[in-house]
Amino acid sequence: MTTVVLDEIIQRVRTLPHLRDTVLHLVQVVSDPNSSLSDIVEALRYDPTLTAELLRLCNSAYYGVGREVSSLEDAVHLLGTTKVFQLAMAAYARTMLGAPQEGYGLPAGALWTHSVAVALAARLLARRMRLSQSALLFTAGLLHDSGKVVLNEFVSRAYAEIVQRVAEDHVSFCDAEQQVLGYTHSEVGARLAEAWKLPQPIVDCARYHHEPEALPAPSELVDAVHLADTVALMLGIGGGDDGLSYRASAATLARHGLVQSDLEGLGAEVVGELTSVRALFAKQ
């Protein structure tokens, strides 16, 4: 299937996930090292849905602050800009990624859970790899599999053949997607990120998170999302039929002085943090 056909499919999708202006602005603000606390508040102030969700989360039993948090300023002072950003992005992602993705064998909420796990693992890896762009990396982790939303809804009838090729031919899910469809969920996710005008590193993470060696030059951010995705799949978190045959790139591990046991240790931290996040977002 040609690239032109892929472009036409993306343009035709009526329910194409829309990246709200607030979220795009928030990514830009948090990615700017010169941004202040007031910049974060202003990025959120005029989005009543996200503001209401943030205040609900801050006033949940999980935080137990002992007083009512009634404004964005209070929320940012209480939790800090990093935590508020992560909660806002996770709340947005839940609306986009929460539906079941039957084509990938994912029940309702599974894609969101997987994406949050990858975002959390990417943030932890950022510390170990001493990367400064943790907000950008967290966002890239959340959105790396957004292409599945489109492919699941519009070409899901092909997935029986894809899964069969994975099982019988022992190829990766991405390779089977390419063989059957002519493109992969990674490419579709990158096209969405480009359409949303997201920073290039997020586009690259979507496109190359399964094959970091395909980049012309190594990217630390892509490496981190690749390894984070591997951790989530290794833990069996939201992999579905797509988690059958992926392994961490040996070259990527070597670039950062890591071994498989490092990812296993990271997995234990991710499970603990993911449990907390899921409890926080549970309906009250």
N, C-alpha and C positions, 0 to 999 in steps of 0.2 A: 504494500500500500504506500502511496507516495506522500511526500511531505505536503503537497498541495491538498490532498484529501484530508490530512490531519488538520491543517489550518481551517478547512471548511467545516470540519466536525466541531472544532472549538468555537467557531463563530456561530454555528447553528444552535449550540446548546442553550436552551432557554433558561434552565435552572443552573447555569454556570455559577459557582460560588463567587460572591461579590466581596471583595476586600473593602471594608468600610473605610471611608476617608480618615476617620478617627484612628483606626488601627495603623494605617499607612503613616500618618503623621506621628503617631506614638513611636513607631519603629525608627523613624528619622530622628526624632528628638532624643530618644534614649541612646541611639548610636552616636550622637554628637557629644564628645567629651566636654564641651563647653556648656551643655544644658544644665539648667538649675532645677530645683524642686518645683518652683513656680511654673517652669516650662512643661513639666510632666502634668501638673494639675490642669493647665490650660489646654493641653492636648486631649484631655478626657472630659473637660467641663461640659461641652456641648453635645455629648453623646449620652442621652438619658438612660439608655438600656445598659450600657457598660457601667455607668456611674451607679445605677441601682444595684447591679450585680456585685460590684465591688463593695458597696456599703453593706449589702446582705452578708457577704463573706466575712467582712470585718466584724460584724455583729453576731456572727455565728457562735455557737457554743465551743467550737474548736479553738477560737482565739481567747474567749473568756476574759475580755479586757476589763470587765467590771463597770463599764460606763458606755453609754450610747455613742457610737461613731456616726456623726451626722453630716459630715462634709468630706470632700476629697482631700482638703488640707489635713484634716484629722487622720484620714487613712494613710496618707503619705508620711506624716509625722510618726504615726504608730508603727507602720510596717517598713518604711524606707522605700525609696524609689525603685530599687531592684525588685522587691517583692510585689509592689503594686503593679509594676510592668508585667511581671510573670503571671499574676492573677488575671490581669486584663486580657493578656494574650490567650491564656488557657480558657477563659470564659468565652472569648470570641471563637476559638477553635472548636469548642464543644458544640456550638450551633452549626458549624460547617461540617464537622467530622463525626458527629454523634450518630448519624443514621446507620442502619445495617448496610454492609457492603457484601451482598450475597455472592457476587462473582468472585470474591476473594476468600470466601468462607469466614467472613467476619460478622458476628452479631452486632446489634445496636450497642454503641459505646466502645467497641473494641478498637476501632481505628483511632479514636480520640485517646484512649488509654495508651495505645502503642506510641502515638505521637508525643504525648506528655512524657512517657518513659524515655523516649529518645532525647527530648529537650532537656530533661533532668540529667541524663547521662552525659549529654554534650556539655552542659554547664560544669559538671564535675570534672570532665576531661579538660575543660578550659583551664581549670586550676592546675591540674597536673602538667599540662603542656605550657602553662604560663602564657595563655592567650588573653589579650586585653578586651576583645570584643565579645564578652559573654552575653550581652543582650541580643546582639545580632545572631549569635550562635544558638541561643535559646529559641529565637524565632525560626531560624532555619530548621531546627529539630522539630518544631511543631508542624511546619508546613512541608516537610520533605516528601510526604506521601500524598499530597493533595490531588495529584493526578489520578489516584484511584477513584476519587469521587466521580470524575467524569467517565472513566473507562467502565466502572461498575455499572453505571446507569445506562450507557449507550451502546456498549458492545459486550455485555455480560454473557451473551449466548456462546461466545467463543471460548469461555474460560474452562469448559469441560475438556476441550481439546488441549488447552494450555497445560492444565494440571496433568493430563495424561502424558504429555510430552516430558514434563518434569519427572514424572515417576518412571516412565519407560526408557527415556533416552538419557536420563541422569544429567540434564542441563539445568541451568539456573532458571528461575521464574522469568527474569528479564529476557534471557535468551529465547525462552519459549514464547513470550509475548511478541518479541521481534519477529520470530518465525511465522506466527499465526496472524498477527495484526499488522505488522510492518512498522510498529513503534512500541514504546514501552510506557509504563506509568511514570517513569522518571522523566522522559521527554515531555509528556503532557504536563507534568507538574512544573517543569521549567518554563513551558510556554505560558502557563497560568501566571507564574511569578513575573514573567516579562510583561504580560498583559496588565498586571497589577502595578507595574513600574517599581517593583521591589529592588533593593540594592543587588548588584551583580553577584556578590558572594552567596546570597540566598538562592538566586537562580542557579548558580553552579552547584550548590549543595543538593538541590532538587534533581538536577540533571545527572550528577556523578556520584550520588551517595552509595550506589552499588558497585561502581567501578572508578575509584579515585585515580587509578593509574591511567585512565583515558584522558585526563587533563593534560594539556601541553606542558604545564609546569605544576609541580605539587602545590596544593593549597592546604594550609593548616586547618582552615575552617571545614573544608570538604573532608579532610582526614578525620576530624573530630566527629562530624555527623555520621560518616561511614562506620567508625568504631562504635559510636553510640547506638546506631541502628543494629549493629551486630550484637551488642550487649542485650538489647531488648528482645531480639529474635532468639538469642541463646537462652534467655529466661522464659521463652514461650509467651511473651506479652504481646498480644495482638498481631501475631504473625499470620495466622490463618493459613491458607494454602500458599501464601507468598513466602512463608518462612521455612520452606522445606529443604533448601539447598544452599543457603548463604553462609559464607565463612569470612572472617576478617582477612583483609589483604595482608599477606606476609610482608610485603614491601612497606605498607603503611605502618604496621607495627614496628618494623625495624627503624623507620625514619624517626620514630619518637622514643626509641629505646624501650618499647613495651613488649610483653609476651602474653600469651593466652591467659595465664593465671592472673595477670593484672586486670584483664577484662572481667574475669570471674569475681575478683575482689570488688571491683566497681559495681558489679551486678547486685551484690548484697546491699550496698548503699542506695542504689536505685530503688530496690524493692521497698526499703524503709521509707524513702521520701515519697514514692508513688502511693503507698498506703495512706500517708498523711494527706496527700493532695486529693485522693479519691474520697476520703472521709470529709474533707473540707467542702467538696462540691456535691456531696450527697444531699438530696432534697431534705429540707427540714420539715 
